[in-house]
Amino acid sequence: MYWEILTRQMPLVSKEEQEKFRNAKITVIGCGGIGGATIEMLARLGVGELVLVDEDSFDTTNLNRQTLATVDDVGKSKSETAREKVEKINPCVRATSYDEHVNGENIDKLISDSNLVIDALDNVLTRVIVSRKAREYKIPFIHGAIHGTLGEITTFLPNTKSYEEMFALPSLGRDLD
């Protein structure tokens, strides 16, 4: 069924490239606006494994801008709802959800064996924790953020400037305790 689902994208993606997607493990931290749209497209692309992390639940204010939110999802865990929707979109994708706050104690469990980490967070402190750990593990880190009608996306590779360096954050070189 995997290849049948992906038939329409095969003119654009070689079988070898698709196998790379199929064998990839991507962690998405934040399952709301940016994260929800990203998760949906990764499932449709046929990424082999998704780790979905968000401590929040959907509320009615999410309905107008978060693609995974429906009226039936209000009050439900964003990460668990995302996992359920991934299974409905592409049952060949393995999805694991974590309904937890990301911190220094659980970050290893969440990203250590990922091929890519996607930041769809809404706060800088957690983003710094995730970006530092991704850099430590030499995992590419994609940062995405929205403010009103403006958005930004940046990719940080292990050999490029870090998130903290790029944005000249006061946390650079300091403990987060």
C-alpha positions in Angstrom: 0.0 0.0 0.0 2.9 2.4 0.7 3.8 2.7 -3.0 0.2 3.0 -4.1 -0.3 5.9 -1.8 2.7 7.7 -3.3 2.1 6.9 -7.0 1.4 10.6 -7.9 4.6 11.9 -6.5 6.8 9.4 -8.1 7.3 11.5 -11.3 8.9 14.1 -9.0 10.8 11.9 -6.6 13.0 8.9 -7.6 12.5 5.6 -5.9 15.9 6.0 -4.2 14.8 9.4 -2.8 11.5 8.0 -1.7 13.3 5.2 0.2 15.3 7.9 2.1 11.9 9.4 3.2 10.6 6.0 4.0 13.6 5.2 6.2 13.7 8.7 7.9 12.7 9.4 11.5 11.6 13.0 12.0 10.7 14.6 15.3 8.2 17.5 15.2 8.0 19.5 18.4 4.8 21.6 18.4 1.7 20.2 16.8 -0.3 23.4 16.4 -0.3 25.8 13.5 3.2 25.2 11.9 3.5 21.7 13.3 0.1 20.5 12.2 0.6 21.5 8.6 4.1 20.1 8.6 3.0 16.8 10.2 0.3 16.4 7.6 2.6 17.0 4.7 5.3 14.6 6.1 2.7 11.9 6.4 1.5 12.5 2.8 5.2 12.4 1.7 5.6 9.0 3.2 8.2 9.7 5.9 8.7 6.4 7.7 8.5 7.5 11.3 7.2 10.7 13.0 7.7 11.6 16.6 5.1 14.2 17.6 5.5 16.3 20.7 3.2 18.8 22.3 1.9 19.3 25.8 -1.1 21.4 24.8 -4.7 20.6 23.9 -6.8 22.0 21.1 -9.3 24.8 22.0 -11.8 26.7 19.9 -9.4 29.5 19.1 -7.3 26.9 17.2 -10.0 26.1 14.7 -9.3 29.0 12.3 -5.6 28.4 11.9 -4.5 24.9 12.9 -5.1 22.4 10.2 -5.3 19.4 12.5 -8.0 21.0 14.7 -11.7 20.3 14.2 -14.6 20.9 16.5 -14.5 17.3 17.6 -10.8 17.8 18.7 -11.4 20.6 21.1 -10.1 19.6 24.5 -8.0 16.7 23.0 -4.2 16.4 23.1 -2.6 18.0 20.1 0.1 15.3 19.8 -2.3 12.4 20.2 -4.7 14.0 17.7 -1.8 14.5 15.3 -0.8 10.8 15.7 -4.4 9.6 15.0 -4.6 11.8 11.9 -1.2 10.6 10.6 -2.6 7.0 10.8 -5.7 8.1 8.8 -3.6 9.9 6.2 -1.0 7.3 5.7 -1.2 4.1 7.7 2.3 3.1 6.5 3.8 6.0 8.6 4.7 5.0 12.2 3.8 7.8 14.5 4.5 8.2 18.2 3.0 11.0 20.3 4.3 12.6 23.5 2.0 14.8 25.4 4.7 16.4 27.5 6.6 19.6 28.1 10.0 19.5 26.5 12.8 20.1 28.9 16.4 19.1 29.7 15.3 15.8 31.3 13.3 14.4 28.4 14.9 15.9 25.3 17.3 13.0 24.8 14.4 10.5 24.6 12.5 12.7 22.1 15.3 13.4 19.5 18.4 11.2 20.1 17.8 8.9 17.1 16.1 11.3 14.8 17.4 12.2 11.3 15.8 15.7 11.5 14.2 17.8 14.2 11.5 20.4 13.3 10.8 23.2 15.7 7.2 24.4 15.6 7.3 25.8 19.1 5.9 29.0 20.5 8.6 29.8 23.1 12.3 30.6 22.9 13.5 28.7 26.0 12.2 25.4 24.7 13.5 26.2 21.3 17.0 26.8 22.8 16.9 23.4 24.6 15.9 21.6 21.4 18.4 23.4 19.2 21.3 22.8 21.6 20.5 19.1 21.9 20.0 18.7 18.1 23.4 20.3 17.6 25.0 18.1 20.2 23.6 15.0 18.3 24.6 16.5 14.9 20.9 16.4 13.8 19.8 19.1 11.3 17.3 21.5 13.1 14.6 23.3 11.2 13.2 26.3 13.0 9.9 27.8 12.1 8.0 30.6 13.7 5.0 32.9 13.0 4.2 36.3 14.4 0.9 37.7 13.1 1.1 37.5 9.3 4.9 37.2 9.3 6.8 33.9 9.3 10.3 32.7 9.3 12.0 29.4 8.5 15.7 28.6 9.0 17.7 25.4 8.7 20.6 24.8 11.1 23.1 22.2 10.1 25.7 20.9 12.6 28.5 22.9 10.9 26.6 26.2 10.6 25.8 28.9 13.1 23.6 27.8 15.9 20.1 29.1 16.5 21.4 31.2 19.4 24.2 32.6 17.3 22.0 33.4 14.4 19.5 35.4 16.5 22.1 36.7 19.0 20.2 35.4 22.0 21.3 36.3 25.5 21.3 32.6 26.4 24.3 31.9 24.1 27.1 30.3 26.1 25.0 30.3 29.4 23.4 27.5 31.4 19.6 27.4 31.2 19.1 26.6 34.9 
